[in-house]
Amino acid sequence: MKAKKGNVTHKLKIAKGQLDGILQMIEEDRYCVDISNQLLATQALLKSANQQILQAHIRNCVREALQTDPENPKLEEALQLLEKMVQ
C-alpha cells in the first residue's frame, strides 16, 4: 500500500470507535436521528480513508504500471473503483 499507513490507520481506528459507540447507542435506545448522524460521520471517515488509499494507488501503482505497459489493467481497475465510489 502506497498511502500513508499511519494516517489511514488513524482514520480507521476512529471509525472503529465510532461504530462501537453507535452499537452502544442502539443498545441504549438512543434517539434515531443521533444514531443516524453518527452513522453518517463514520461513513464520511471511511470514505476519506478510501479516497486517500485510491489516490495513492493512482499516483504510484497505476502511474508505474502505465509507464512500463500502456495496456496494463491497473488503470481499468482504478476506474472501476472510482465508479463504485460515485454510486
N, C-alpha and C positions, 0 to 999 in steps of 0.2 A: 504494500500500500504506500502510495506516494504522498498522501495527505499528512498533515501534521498530526501524528498519533495522539500526542498529549491533548491537543485542542479537541479532537473528535472524541477521545475517551472521556474528557471532562463533560462534554455535552451529553454523551450517552449516560454517564453516571447521574447527571442531574435529571435526565428523563426517567431513569430507573427510579430515582427517589420520588419524582412526581407521580409515577404510576403506583408506587406503594402508597403514597398519600391519597390518591384517587380511590384505590381499593378500600382504604380506611374510611374515606368519606362515604362510600357506598354502604359499608357495614354499619356506619353510624346514622344512616338515613338522612344525610345532609341534603340541602336544597339542590334540586336538579340543575338549576342554572349555574350554581357554583361548581358542581361536578363537570358540567359541560365546558365551562370556562377553563378549568384545569386540563381537561382533555385537549382543548384547542391549543393551549400553551405547550403541552407535551408534543403534540403533532408538529407545531412550529419548530420546536427544538430538534426533533428528529429530521424534519425537512432540511433544516440548516446544516446538520451534520452530513446528511446525504449529499447536499449540494457541494459541500466542501470536498467530500471524497470524489465525487464525479468531476469537479473542476480540476482537481489534481490529476485524476486519471487522464483527462483530455489533454491537459498541459504537458504531461510527461509520457505516459504509456502510449497514447494514441499518436502523439507527435513523433515519438521514436519509431513506432511501427510504420507510419506513413513515410518516414524518411528512408527506411530500408525497403519498403514494399508498398507502393501506392494502392495496391488492391487488397491490403491487409484487412481482415474482417473486424478489427478493433474499432474502426470508425463506425461501421454499421451497428456494432454492439452498443457503442456510446449513444448513437442516435436513437436506438430502441429504448434505452434507459431514459433519455430525455422525453421521449413520447409518453412513457409511463408516468413520469413526474408531472406532466401537464394534464393528465386525465383526471 
